[in-house]
Amino acid sequence: MASKKVAFQGERGAYSEVAAQELLGKNIEPVPCDSFETLFERVEKKRADLGVIPIENSLVGSIHKNYDLLLDHNLKVIGEVQLRVSHALIAPPNVSFKRISKVYSHPMALEQCRKFFKRHKTIAPISYYDTAGAVKMLAESRLTNSAAIASPYAAQIYKMNLLQQSIEDEKHNYTRFLLLSRSLVAFKGKAKTSIVFSLKNEPGALFKALSVFALRSIDLTKIESRPSRQKAWQYYFYVDFEGAVKEERVNHALDHLGEITHFIKILGSYPYRVDGI
């Protein structure tokens, strides 16, 4: 069976590629993208079969850009995974720890390793566009005083050395990734559904909207609001909840929600791991 082309933002070895392997196995054809916009376009235009995007991190919160793109595009959410983010210090084979004076990585990764830089005050953190991209840059350069912070998998991809592992400050650092497709996929078992809606401008509108789930004992697992770009001070509400669209109680809840909103979009129903991580 031919491997699936899976698009993700970043270079080979990015955490998103690791998440794709967790979701689909190692027999995938990775399609690195320079931006999240490019990722969505490649999947929509059938230049990739599937896409994997980060949607929230347990320490820094939601990736708002991807919420906006889910609204703007017609891709469906068909899966999710929560990936433990473990940062490694990676250097070219001929570079020892004692020679390092600069470490390149994405600003978020650098921020998540503040204690490392506090312990090693002679090492300067340098912002780079991508964690795996920093490893790739070092592999292609002749720098002898530099390292990168990225996934251990990036060291494997670029044949670099792992100088230290698990240098992140917090060990409960997880990122939730979504698997995107052009169409829904049938599955069995417990489900989660993601939707987005906007409300009529009237008193108690949000309370009424959330009540349609409470009245049917539907557990909400995530609520996120994003400003509308069509009108000032109006918002889109993204909601994740337990249950599948095909369930009767969920159908009734969505019908009820449709009566008190002026826009609703179902982003997808997909397998839900009750144990989370």
C-alpha positions in Angstrom: 0.0 0.0 0.0 1.4 3.4 -1.0 2.4 5.7 1.9 0.3 8.8 2.6 1.8 12.2 1.8 1.5 14.1 5.1 2.1 17.9 5.2 3.4 19.7 8.2 4.9 23.1 9.0 8.6 23.1 9.5 11.6 21.1 8.2 12.2 17.4 8.4 12.5 16.3 12.0 10.0 18.9 13.3 7.8 17.9 16.2 4.8 17.9 13.8 6.5 15.1 11.8 6.9 13.2 15.0 3.2 13.7 15.8 2.4 12.5 12.2 4.3 9.3 12.9 2.4 8.8 16.2 -0.9 9.2 14.4 -0.1 7.2 11.2 3.0 5.2 11.8 6.5 5.6 10.3 5.4 4.6 6.8 4.5 8.1 5.7 5.8 10.4 3.0 6.7 13.7 4.8 5.8 17.0 3.1 7.5 19.9 4.9 5.9 23.3 4.5 7.3 26.7 5.1 4.0 28.0 6.7 0.7 26.8 8.0 -1.0 28.5 5.1 1.0 26.4 2.7 0.1 23.3 4.6 -3.6 23.9 4.3 -3.3 24.8 0.6 -1.3 21.6 -0.2 -3.9 19.4 1.4 -6.8 21.2 -0.2 -5.2 21.1 -3.7 -4.4 17.4 -3.3 -0.6 17.9 -3.2 -0.7 16.1 0.1 -3.1 13.5 1.4 -3.3 14.7 5.0 -2.0 17.5 7.2 -0.8 17.7 10.8 -1.0 21.0 12.8 -0.3 21.9 16.4 -3.4 23.5 18.0 -2.5 24.0 21.6 0.4 23.6 24.1 -0.1 22.7 27.7 2.3 25.6 28.8 1.7 28.4 26.4 -1.9 27.8 25.3 -3.5 27.9 21.9 -2.0 28.4 18.5 -4.4 31.0 17.3 -3.2 31.1 13.7 -4.4 27.5 13.2 -7.8 28.2 14.7 -8.3 31.0 12.1 -7.1 28.7 9.3 -9.6 25.9 10.3 -12.3 28.5 9.9 -11.1 29.8 6.6 -10.5 26.4 4.9 -12.7 23.4 4.4 -10.5 20.6 5.8 -11.9 18.2 8.3 -10.4 17.1 11.6 -10.1 13.3 11.6 -7.7 12.7 14.5 -5.6 14.1 17.4 -2.6 13.2 19.4 -1.0 14.8 22.5 2.8 14.7 22.1 5.3 15.0 24.9 7.7 17.8 23.9 11.2 16.8 24.9 13.9 19.3 23.9 17.4 18.1 23.1 20.7 19.9 22.7 22.0 18.9 19.3 25.4 19.7 17.7 27.5 18.7 14.7 29.6 15.6 15.3 32.9 17.6 15.6 31.5 20.1 18.2 31.8 19.4 21.9 29.7 21.0 24.6 32.7 23.0 25.9 33.0 24.8 22.5 29.4 25.9 22.3 28.7 29.7 22.7 25.4 29.9 20.7 22.3 27.8 20.6 19.7 28.3 17.8 16.1 27.4 18.0 12.5 28.6 17.6 11.7 31.3 20.2 9.2 29.1 22.0 11.7 26.3 22.4 14.3 28.7 23.7 11.7 30.1 26.2 10.9 26.6 27.4 14.6 26.0 28.2 15.3 29.1 30.3 16.8 27.1 33.2 19.4 25.6 30.8 20.6 29.1 29.8 20.6 30.3 33.4 22.9 27.4 34.3 25.2 28.1 31.3 25.5 31.9 31.2 28.2 31.9 28.5 25.8 30.3 26.0 23.6 32.8 24.1 20.1 31.8 22.8 19.6 32.8 19.2 16.1 32.8 17.7 15.5 30.8 14.5 12.4 30.2 12.4 12.1 26.5 13.2 13.6 23.9 15.7 14.4 21.3 13.1 15.4 24.1 10.7 18.1 25.1 13.2 19.5 21.6 13.2 19.4 21.5 9.4 21.2 24.9 9.2 24.0 23.6 11.5 24.3 20.4 9.5 24.8 22.4 6.3 27.1 25.1 7.8 30.7 25.0 9.1 29.9 26.5 12.5 32.1 25.0 15.2 30.7 26.9 18.2 27.0 26.4 17.9 24.3 23.9 18.7 20.5 23.8 18.3 17.5 22.8 20.5 15.0 20.5 18.7 13.5 17.0 18.9 15.9 14.0 19.3 14.4 12.9 16.0 15.9 15.9 14.2 19.4 14.8 15.3 18.6 11.4 13.7 17.4 12.9 10.5 20.5 15.2 10.0 23.0 12.8 11.5 23.9 15.1 14.3 25.0 14.4 17.9 22.7 14.5 20.9 24.7 16.4 23.6 22.0 16.5 26.2 18.4 15.3 26.3 15.3 16.6 28.2 16.7 20.1 28.8 13.2 21.7 28.9 12.2 23.4 32.2 8.8 21.6 32.6 8.4 17.9 32.1 4.6 18.2 31.7 5.1 20.0 28.3 2.6 18.6 25.8 1.4 19.8 22.4 -1.9 18.7 21.0 -1.9 18.1 17.2 -4.8 17.7 14.9 -4.9 15.4 11.8 -6.6 17.1 8.8 -8.1 15.6 5.7 -10.3 16.7 2.8 -13.1 14.4 3.9 -14.3 12.7 7.1 -13.2 9.1 7.9 -15.5 6.5 9.5 -14.3 5.1 12.8 -15.5 3.1 15.8 -15.3 3.9 19.5 -15.4 7.0 21.7 -15.5 10.3 19.8 -14.7 14.0 20.1 -16.3 16.7 17.9 -14.9 20.1 17.2 -17.1 23.0 16.0 -17.0 26.8 15.5 -19.9 29.2 15.8 -20.7 32.9 16.1 -23.5 34.3 18.2 -26.3 36.8 17.8 -25.6 40.0 19.7 -28.1 39.7 22.5 -28.0 39.3 26.3 -27.2 35.8 27.5 -26.3 34.5 24.1 -23.1 32.6 25.2 -24.9 31.1 28.2 -27.7 29.9 26.0 -25.2 28.4 23.5 -23.4 26.4 26.1 -26.6 25.3 27.8 -27.5 23.2 24.8 -24.6 20.9 25.8 -25.2 21.0 29.5 -28.9 20.1 29.1 -27.8 16.9 27.3 -24.9 16.0 29.6 -22.4 16.6 26.9 -18.9 17.2 28.3 -17.1 20.2 26.8 -13.3 19.6 26.7 -12.2 23.0 25.2 -13.6 26.5 24.6 -11.6 29.1 22.6 -12.7 32.5 21.3 -11.2 34.4 18.4 -12.1 37.8 17.1 -14.1 38.1 13.9 -12.3 39.9 11.1 -15.6 40.9 9.6 -16.8 43.2 12.4 -15.2 44.7 15.5 -15.9 43.2 18.9 -17.6 40.1 17.5 -16.2 36.7 18.1 -16.1 33.1 16.9 -16.3 30.4 19.5 -14.4 27.1 19.0 -15.7 24.2 21.1 -14.6 20.7 21.5 -16.9 18.2 23.2 -17.3 14.5 23.8 -19.5 12.7 21.4 -19.9 12.2 17.6 -22.2 14.1 15.2 -24.0 10.8 14.4 -25.2 10.5 18.0 -28.8 11.5 18.6 -28.1 13.7 21.6 -25.3 15.5 19.7 -27.6 16.0 16.7 -30.2 17.5 18.9 -27.7 19.8 20.6 -26.4 21.1 17.3 -29.9 21.7 16.0 -30.7 23.6 19.1 -27.4 25.6 18.8 -28.3 26.4 15.2 -31.5 28.2 16.4 -29.5 30.6 18.6 -26.5 31.3 16.4 -26.1 32.9 13.0 -23.1 30.7 11.9 -22.0 27.2 12.8 -19.4 25.0 11.2 -18.6 21.4 12.1 -14.8 20.9 11.9 -15.0 17.2 12.5 -15.7 14.2 14.6 -12.7 11.9 15.4 -11.4 9.3 17.8 -11.1 10.5 21.4 -8.6 9.0 23.9 -10.3 9.2 27.2 -7.0 8.9 29.1 -5.7 11.9 27.2 -1.9 11.4 27.4 
